[in-house]
């Protein structure tokens, strides 16, 4: 995929090293499940069902299949059944693949084909008895530009692509019955349903919105859905500017996570506890920003979340409205945010990981952590041996605010060249994950450390785990205090003698990519920048993205206002000051930050005489995920770094 566009023999050698690294790191695991996506545990805790990824080579995408792990002995069975989502009930697993549901019988280990549904399945929750499933569906809308999968014609196509004013459709909730095969729409009138859980045999808790489309998620409410009448009773509306996620139910109590959020699926905040008759209560979780919440049959809730750089799990006594922390560690649970499940016996389950440890299935019983299944292989040891050392660090921002981060330093004496990797969001956080991965994207730190680079993963204002005030500090000012947080982190490492002040680069995806355009425009110390799926112009972003409500919330302004924040915080209008060589990438299927944003950034830099390259991936969306594109992307990134801040 990589050509020899701008480099010569030395660039080719760098790319060869990247390919060799990936072959050594991933090759020993080819043909079997080595990574786990979305997952669930049966009510009795006997089995964990998961979406497992099988990689057969670097030249093709991985396959997502169903795998089932027995928690008693760690026996893993993978099945040739395509899986996007799974949910486990008594004796069965519901498996969703795009618009289809299959029922997998755990006793006979055989699947039964279920119905094809009228939309793309986004969430799946099986009842405890395993007989029914709640399904959230999103409709495909190819006639809307901001929602269509394809907005670029094929090379030989002569017919026009036509996009209309068709209204956005609501997401809907269905009940699928395993025994009868029936499918029933239970969506209340004028409700956009985002997330559901069972609330007894004939009801569901649902995060809903009054408006359709992705922007509706930013203005939610919690409702109890009557599954017989398809009606809703509103239980709770969050404070202005907050979002809701992780609805949970036990006996006669409900709970929900309320937080300031920038991305659907990346939520961590406060737990709100309520009952159908009582006044909702915000619980004290001892500083833990809760990201995973589940109800139990014993009148309790279980949670996991982040406190600073530590991950903690605990229980909520619904009757007493009190919390008890069970366990905490510098290790973390896998997922976009830390995710756990709890079974009927009160045991916690999750995939525990760290910078040095591939996610492994564990149970936590009291304070005892038991490894159930470890997917580590020869490639894991290869990476661990070359990945340098991870450290937790902190420093003081110019206004006195303490900022935390994770630093990876390579073997060998300092000072090292530095890559600052800014997380997306802006409301998110770096955690002690395998390779310090970001979502489903391939971790950068180990391969960069093996090449001699130090990598700083800062958690500036806006990050999870430091309280709501810290997270909300970016509202209306995404590039004020957070810029000081980032630059002071670099100053700290220079003062400590860890990094070479003449060899500093910045990279990031989404909000991190925006920072990768902004920082070089206001500070000349950067020798290179790599911006992945950036926003360059907030006005055009607003009118082409599928989440226009995001920029309204975080810029605290209007795109139609004269002299607005939309202008002053757009990197495009700062690039006249930029001189840093910048690699810009985007996916042509990205609806969040459409590829036009990357094109504008590249063209602005180019016309200002800045060394820049633009890479557009036809099959990618937001960021770069999976193979073969990851091989290409890592090769280009490392070539760019070696050109502009070589390690030797």
C-alpha positions in Angstrom: 0.0 0.0 0.0 2.9 2.4 0.8 4.7 3.7 -2.2 8.0 5.6 -2.4 6.3 9.0 -2.9 8.6 11.3 -1.0 11.3 9.1 0.4 14.1 6.9 -0.8 15.9 3.9 0.4 15.9 5.0 4.0 12.1 5.4 4.0 11.8 1.9 2.7 13.9 0.6 5.5 11.8 2.3 8.0 8.6 0.8 6.5 10.2 -2.6 6.4 11.0 -2.3 10.1 7.3 -1.5 10.8 6.2 -4.6 8.8 8.7 -6.8 10.6 7.6 -5.5 14.0 3.9 -6.2 13.2 4.7 -9.7 11.9 6.6 -10.5 15.1 4.0 -8.9 17.3 0.9 -10.3 15.7 2.1 -13.4 13.7 2.2 -15.9 16.5 -1.5 -15.1 17.1 -2.7 -15.5 13.5 -5.7 -17.7 13.1 -7.0 -17.5 16.6 -8.8 -15.0 18.9 -6.2 -12.7 20.5 -8.4 -9.6 21.1 -11.8 -9.1 22.5 -14.4 -6.5 21.7 -17.9 -6.2 23.2 -18.8 -9.0 25.7 -21.2 -10.2 28.4 -21.4 -12.8 31.2 -24.3 -15.3 31.8 -26.3 -14.6 34.9 -24.8 -17.5 36.8 -21.3 -16.4 35.9 -20.5 -19.7 34.2 -19.6 -18.4 30.8 -18.4 -15.2 29.2 -19.5 -14.6 25.6 -17.4 -12.1 23.6 -16.8 -10.7 20.1 -13.4 -12.1 19.4 -11.1 -10.7 16.6 -9.2 -13.2 14.5 -6.3 -11.9 12.5 -5.1 -14.1 9.6 -2.5 -11.8 8.2 -1.5 -8.2 7.9 -2.8 -7.9 4.4 -6.5 -8.4 5.2 -9.0 -7.2 7.8 -9.6 -9.2 10.9 -12.7 -11.4 11.4 -15.0 -10.8 14.3 -16.5 -14.0 15.6 -18.4 -15.4 18.6 -16.2 -16.9 21.3 -17.4 -18.4 24.6 -15.1 -18.8 27.6 -15.9 -21.1 30.5 -15.1 -19.2 33.7 -14.4 -22.3 35.7 -11.4 -23.5 33.7 -10.8 -20.9 31.0 -11.7 -23.1 28.1 -12.2 -20.9 25.1 -14.2 -22.0 22.1 -14.4 -19.8 19.0 -17.2 -20.3 16.5 -17.4 -19.3 12.8 -20.4 -17.0 13.5 -20.0 -13.4 12.5 -20.5 -11.2 15.5 -20.8 -7.4 16.1 -22.5 -7.6 19.4 -23.3 -10.3 22.0 -25.6 -10.5 25.1 -25.8 -13.5 27.4 -28.9 -14.9 29.3 -29.6 -18.2 31.0 -28.2 -20.9 28.7 -28.1 -18.7 25.6 -26.2 -16.0 23.8 -27.8 -13.5 21.4 -25.4 -12.6 18.6 -26.0 -9.6 16.4 -24.4 -9.1 13.0 -25.4 -5.8 11.3 -29.2 -6.4 10.9 -29.5 -10.1 12.0 -29.9 -11.8 15.3 -28.8 -15.4 16.0 -29.5 -17.4 19.2 -26.5 -19.5 20.3 -27.5 -22.4 22.7 -24.7 -22.9 25.3 -25.7 -26.5 26.1 -25.7 -27.8 22.5 -23.2 -25.2 21.2 -25.2 -24.6 18.1 -26.7 -21.4 16.7 -30.3 -20.9 15.5 -30.9 -18.2 12.9 -33.2 -15.4 14.2 -34.9 -12.6 12.4 -33.5 -10.0 10.0 -34.4 -6.6 11.4 -35.3 -3.3 9.6 -32.1 -1.5 10.5 -28.5 -1.7 11.8 -28.3 -3.2 15.3 -26.5 -0.8 17.7 -27.4 -2.4 21.1 -28.5 -5.9 22.2 -29.7 -6.8 25.8 -31.0 -10.3 26.5 -33.4 -10.9 29.4 -32.1 -12.9 32.3 -34.1 -16.0 31.3 -32.6 -15.9 27.8 -35.9 -15.9 26.1 -36.2 -12.3 24.7 -33.9 -9.6 23.6 -34.1 -5.8 23.5 -32.6 -4.4 20.3 -31.8 -0.8 19.4 -31.9 -0.2 15.7 -30.5 2.7 13.6 -32.0 3.2 10.1 -29.7 3.6 7.0 -30.4 6.8 5.2 -28.4 6.9 2.0 -30.3 10.0 0.8 -28.9 12.2 3.5 -25.4 13.5 2.9 -24.4 13.6 6.6 -25.6 10.0 7.1 -24.9 8.2 3.8 -22.2 5.5 3.9 -21.1 6.6 0.4 -20.8 10.2 -0.7 -18.1 9.7 -3.4 -18.8 8.1 -6.7 -17.0 5.1 -8.1 -14.4 5.9 -10.7 -16.5 4.7 -13.6 -19.8 6.0 -12.3 -21.8 8.4 -14.5 -25.0 8.6 -12.5 -25.2 11.5 -10.0 -25.2 11.0 -6.3 -28.4 12.7 -5.0 -28.9 13.8 -1.4 -32.3 15.2 -0.2 -33.9 16.9 2.7 -35.3 13.7 4.1 -35.7 14.1 7.9 -33.4 12.2 10.1 -35.1 9.1 11.5 -35.4 8.1 15.2 -33.5 5.1 16.5 -36.0 2.5 17.6 -36.4 -0.3 20.2 -37.6 -3.8 19.4 -38.3 -6.9 21.4 -37.2 -10.2 19.7 -38.7 -13.4 21.1 -36.5 -16.4 20.9 -39.3 -19.1 21.0 -41.8 -17.5 18.6 -39.4 -15.6 16.4 -41.6 -12.6 16.7 -40.3 -9.0 16.4 -42.2 -6.2 17.9 -41.5 -2.4 17.8 -42.0 -1.0 21.3 -40.7 2.5 20.7 -42.8 5.3 22.2 -44.0 8.0 19.8 -41.4 10.7 19.1 -38.7 9.0 21.2 -35.2 8.5 19.8 -33.9 5.4 21.8 -30.2 5.2 22.4 -29.6 2.7 25.1 -31.7 0.2 27.0 -31.8 -2.4 29.8 -34.5 -4.7 31.2 -36.5 -3.3 34.1 -38.6 -6.3 34.9 -40.3 -8.7 32.5 -42.5 -6.1 30.9 -40.5 -2.9 31.0 -37.2 -1.4 30.0 -35.1 1.5 31.1 -34.1 3.6 28.1 -31.9 6.6 27.4 -34.0 8.6 25.0 -34.0 12.0 23.2 -36.7 14.1 21.7 -34.8 14.8 18.6 -33.5 12.4 15.9 -30.0 11.8 14.7 -26.6 11.7 16.5 -27.0 15.2 17.8 -30.1 14.0 19.8 -27.7 12.0 22.1 -26.4 15.3 23.6 -29.9 16.2 25.0 -31.1 12.9 26.6 -33.6 11.8 29.3 -34.1 8.6 31.1 -37.5 6.8 30.7 -39.2 3.6 31.7 -40.8 2.0 28.7 -43.9 -0.1 29.1 -43.3 -2.9 26.6 -47.0 -3.8 26.2 -48.3 -0.4 25.5 -45.2 1.2 23.9 -45.5 4.2 26.2 -42.9 5.9 28.3 -42.7 7.6 31.7 -39.9 10.1 32.0 -37.8 9.4 35.2 -35.0 11.8 35.0 -33.5 14.6 32.9 -29.9 15.5 33.5 -28.5 19.0 34.3 -28.1 21.2 31.3 -25.1 20.3 29.2 -24.8 16.7 30.6 -25.4 13.4 29.0 -26.7 10.0 30.2 -25.4 6.4 29.7 -25.3 3.0 31.3 -28.9 2.6 32.5 -29.2 -0.1 35.2 -32.1 -1.6 37.1 -32.5 -3.7 40.3 -35.8 -4.7 42.0 -37.5 -1.3 42.2 -34.5 1.1 41.8 -32.9 2.6 38.7 -29.4 4.1 38.3 -27.7 6.0 35.5 -24.4 7.6 34.8 -24.6 11.4 34.3 -21.6 13.2 32.8 -20.2 15.9 30.5 -19.4 14.0 27.3 -18.0 14.7 23.9 -18.5 11.2 22.4 -21.2 8.7 22.5 -19.8 5.5 24.1 -17.1 7.4 26.0 -18.9 8.3 29.2 -17.6 8.6 32.8 -19.2 10.6 35.6 -21.6 10.6 38.5 -24.1 7.9 39.5 -27.7 9.0 39.9 -29.9 6.6 41.9 -33.7 6.8 41.8 -36.9 4.9 42.2 -40.3 5.4 40.3 -41.6 7.4 43.3 -38.6 8.9 45.0 -36.3 11.9 44.3 -33.1 11.0 42.4 -29.9 11.1 44.4 -26.3 11.8 43.2 -24.1 9.2 44.9 -20.6 9.7 46.4 -18.3 7.3 44.6 -15.2 8.7 46.4 -13.9 10.6 43.3 -14.4 7.7 40.8 -15.8 8.8 37.4 -18.1 5.8 36.8 -18.0 4.4 33.3 -19.7 1.0 33.7 -22.9 0.3 35.7 -24.8 -2.9 36.1 -27.7 -4.0 38.3 -27.9 -7.3 40.3 -30.9 -9.4 41.5 -29.8 -8.7 45.1 -30.8 -5.0 45.2 -27.3 -3.7 44.4 -25.5 -2.1 41.5 -21.9 -2.7 40.5 -19.7 -0.1 39.0 -16.2 0.6 37.5 -14.5 3.8 36.7 -11.4 6.0 36.9 -10.0 8.1 39.7 -7.0 9.9 38.4 -4.9 7.2 36.7 -6.3 4.4 39.0 -9.2 2.1 38.0 -11.7 1.2 40.8 -14.7 -1.1 41.1 -17.4 -1.0 43.7 -21.0 -1.7 44.8 -24.0 0.5 45.4 -26.5 -0.4 48.1 -29.7 0.8 46.5 -31.7 0.7 49.7 -29.2 2.8 51.6 -28.0 4.9 48.7 -24.4 4.2 49.7 -21.3 3.0 47.8 -18.5 0.6 48.8 -15.3 0.4 46.9 -14.2 -3.2 46.4 -10.9 -3.0 44.6 -8.6 -0.5 42.8 -5.4 -0.8 40.8 -3.1 0.9 38.4 -4.2 -1.7 35.9 -7.5 -1.1 34.1 -10.4 -2.9 32.5 -10.6 -3.0 28.7 -13.0 -1.0 26.6 -13.4 2.5 25.3 -13.9 3.2 29.1 -13.3 0.7 31.9 -16.0 -2.0 31.6 -17.1 -4.7 34.0 -20.0 -7.2 34.5 -21.4 -8.8 37.6 -23.1 -12.2 38.0 -25.8 -13.4 40.4 -23.2 -14.5 43.0 -21.7 -11.0 43.2 -18.5 -11.8 41.3 -17.1 -9.1 39.0 -15.9 -10.0 35.5 -13.7 -8.1 33.1 -10.7 -8.0 30.8 -7.9 -6.6 32.9 -4.9 -5.0 31.1 -1.9 -2.8 31.5 0.9 -1.3 29.4 2.8 -4.6 29.7 -0.2 -7.0 29.8 -2.6 -8.0 27.0 -6.2 -7.9 28.1 -7.0 -11.1 30.0 -10.3 -12.3 31.3 -10.4 -12.2 35.2 -12.9 -12.6 38.0 -12.8 -10.4 41.1 -14.3 -12.0 44.2 -13.8 -9.7 47.2 -10.2 -8.5 46.7 -9.1 -11.8 45.0 -8.3 -11.5 41.3 -8.2 -14.7 39.3 -7.1 -15.0 35.7 -9.6 -17.0 33.7 -8.1 -16.8 30.2 -5.0 -15.1 29.0 -4.6 -14.7 25.2 -0.9 -13.8 25.4 1.4 -15.5 22.9 4.9 -15.2 21.6 4.2 -11.8 20.0 3.1 -10.4 23.4 6.6 -11.2 24.8 8.2 -9.7 21.7 6.4 -6.4 22.3 6.9 -6.4 26.0 10.7 -6.8 25.6 11.0 -3.8 23.3 8.3 -1.4 24.6 10.4 0.6 27.0 9.1 1.6 30.4 5.8 3.2 31.4 5.7 5.7 34.2 3.0 7.8 35.9 4.0 11.4 36.0 2.5 14.8 37.0 3.3 18.4 36.6 2.0 21.9 37.3 0.2 23.9 34.6 0.8 27.7 34.4 -2.2 28.5 36.6 -1.2 26.0 39.3 -3.5 23.1 38.2 -1.9 19.6 38.6 -1.9 17.6 35.4 -1.3 13.9 35.2 -0.1 11.6 32.4 1.5 8.4 31.3 5.1 8.6 30.0 6.8 5.8 28.0 10.6 6.1 27.8 12.7 3.9 25.5 15.7 1.9 26.7 18.9 3.9 26.6 20.1 7.1 28.2 18.2 10.4 27.8 17.5 12.9 26.4 15.1 11.3 24.0 13.1 12.6 21.1 9.5 13.1 22.3 6.1 12.4 20.7 3.2 14.0 22.5 0.1 11.9 21.9 -3.1 14.0 22.7 -6.2 11.9 23.3 -9.5 12.5 21.5 -12.7 13.9 22.9 -11.8 16.3 24.5 -13.6 14.4 27.3 -11.7 11.2 27.5 -8.5 9.9 29.2 -5.4 7.9 28.7 -5.4 4.8 30.9 -2.9 2.1 31.6 -4.0 -0.1 28.7 -2.0 -2.6 26.6 0.4 -0.3 24.7 -1.7 2.6 26.0 -4.1 1.9 23.2 -6.8 4.4 22.2 -10.1 2.6 21.6 -9.8 0.0 18.9 -6.8 1.7 17.3 -3.4 0.0 17.3 -1.2 1.3 20.2 1.6 3.6 19.1 3.8 3.7 22.2 5.5 0.3 22.0 6.7 0.6 18.4 7.8 4.2 18.9 9.7 3.2 22.1 11.4 0.4 20.2 12.6 3.1 17.7 14.0 5.3 20.5 11.1 7.8 21.0 9.7 8.8 24.4 5.9 9.1 24.2 3.9 11.4 26.5 0.2 10.6 27.0 -1.2 13.7 28.9 -4.6 14.0 30.5 -5.2 17.8 30.3 -8.3 19.6 31.4 -11.3 17.9 29.9 -10.1 14.4 30.9 -12.0 11.8 32.8 -11.2 10.8 36.4 -10.6 14.3 37.9 -14.2 15.4 38.6 -16.9 17.2 36.7 -15.4 20.6 37.1 -12.1 19.4 35.5 -14.0 17.8 32.6 -16.1 20.9 32.0 -13.2 23.2 32.0 -13.0 22.8 28.2 -16.5 24.0 27.5 -16.2 27.2 25.5 -12.4 27.0 25.7 -11.0 23.8 24.1 -7.7 25.5 23.3 -7.0 27.8 26.3 -6.1 26.1 29.5 -5.6 22.7 27.9 -2.9 24.1 25.6 -1.1 25.3 28.8 -1.5 21.9 30.3 0.1 20.3 27.3 3.0 22.7 26.8 3.9 22.7 30.5 4.1 18.9 30.3 6.8 19.3 27.6 8.6 21.9 29.7 8.6 19.6 32.7 10.2 16.8 30.7 12.8 19.1 29.2 13.7 20.5 32.6 14.0 16.9 34.0 16.5 16.1 31.2 14.2 13.4 29.8 13.7 14.8 26.3 15.6 16.7 23.7 13.9 20.2 23.2 15.0 20.2 19.6 13.2 16.9 18.8 9.5 17.1 19.7 6.5 16.0 17.7 2.8 16.0 18.4 0.1 13.6 17.2 -3.5 12.7 18.0 -6.8 11.6 16.6 -10.0 13.7 16.4 -9.6 16.4 19.2 -6.0 15.2 19.5 -5.6 15.9 15.8 -7.1 19.4 16.2 -4.4 20.0 18.9 -1.8 18.6 16.5 -2.7 21.5 14.2 -3.1 24.2 16.9 0.0 23.6 19.0 2.5 24.0 16.1 0.7 27.2 15.1 1.3 28.8 18.5 4.6 27.2 19.5 7.6 26.8 17.2 9.3 24.0 19.2 7.5 21.2 17.3 9.7 19.5 14.6 6.8 17.4 13.3 3.0 16.9 13.6 0.7 14.0 12.6 -3.0 14.9 12.6 -5.4 11.9 12.2 -9.1 12.8 11.4 -8.8 16.5 12.4 -11.2 19.4 12.4 -9.7 22.4 10.6 -12.8 24.7 10.2 -15.6 24.5 12.8 -18.1 26.2 10.5 -17.7 23.7 7.7 -17.5 20.9 10.3 -20.8 22.0 11.7 -22.6 21.8 8.3 -21.0 18.5 7.1 -20.6 16.4 10.3 -23.3 14.1 11.7 -22.8 15.6 15.2 -23.3 19.4 14.7 -24.6 19.6 18.3 -21.1 18.7 19.6 -19.5 21.9 18.4 -22.4 24.0 19.6 -21.9 22.6 23.1 -18.1 22.7 23.3 -17.6 26.0 21.5 -20.6 27.6 23.4 -21.4 29.7 20.3 -23.3 29.7 17.0 -21.8 29.0 13.6 -23.9 31.9 12.2 -22.6 34.4 14.7 -20.2 37.1 13.4 -16.7 37.0 14.9 -17.7 33.9 16.8 -15.7 31.2 18.6 -16.2 29.1 15.5 -13.7 31.4 13.8 -11.3 32.1 16.6 -10.8 28.4 17.5 -10.6 27.0 14.0 -7.0 25.8 13.2 -7.5 26.8 9.6 -7.3 30.5 10.6 -4.1 29.9 12.7 -2.1 28.1 10.0 -0.6 31.2 8.6 1.8 31.0 11.6 2.5 27.2 11.3 5.9 26.1 10.0 5.9 22.5 11.3 6.0 19.6 8.8 2.6 18.0 9.1 1.2 14.6 8.0 -2.6 14.7 7.8 -4.8 11.5 7.4 -8.5 10.8 7.2 -11.0 8.1 6.4 -13.3 8.7 3.4 -16.1 7.1 5.4 -15.8 9.4 8.4 -19.1 11.1 9.4 -17.8 12.5 12.6 -15.0 14.7 11.2 -15.5 14.4 7.5 -12.4 14.0 5.3 -12.9 17.6 3.9 -11.5 18.8 7.2 -8.2 17.0 6.5 -8.1 18.3 2.9 -8.6 21.9 4.1 -5.8 21.5 6.7 -3.4 20.0 4.1 -4.2 22.6 1.5 -3.8 25.5 3.9 -0.4 24.2 5.0 0.7 23.6 1.4 -0.2 27.1 0.3 1.6 28.5 3.3 4.8 26.7 2.1 4.7 24.1 4.9 6.0 20.5 4.2 2.8 18.4 4.3 1.3 15.2 3.1 -2.3 14.1 2.9 -3.3 10.4 3.2 -7.0 9.4 2.6 -8.1 5.9 3.4 -11.1 4.8 1.3 -12.4 2.1 3.7 -11.7 3.9 7.0 -14.0 6.0 9.1 -12.9 8.0 12.2 -9.3 7.3 12.8 -7.3 4.3 11.5 -8.4 0.9 12.8 -7.6 -2.6 11.7 -5.5 -4.1 8.9 -4.2 -3.7 6.3 -4.5 0.1 6.8 -2.7 0.0 10.2 0.5 -1.2 8.6 0.4 1.6 6.0 -0.4 4.2 8.6 2.3 3.2 11.1 4.8 3.1 8.3 3.9 6.6 7.2 3.9 7.9 10.8 7.4 6.5 11.5 8.8 7.7 8.2 7.5 11.2 9.0 9.1 11.2 12.4 12.4 9.8 11.2 12.6 12.5 8.5 11.9 15.4 10.9 13.2 14.2 14.3 15.5 11.2 13.7 16.4 9.1 16.7 20.0 8.6 15.4 
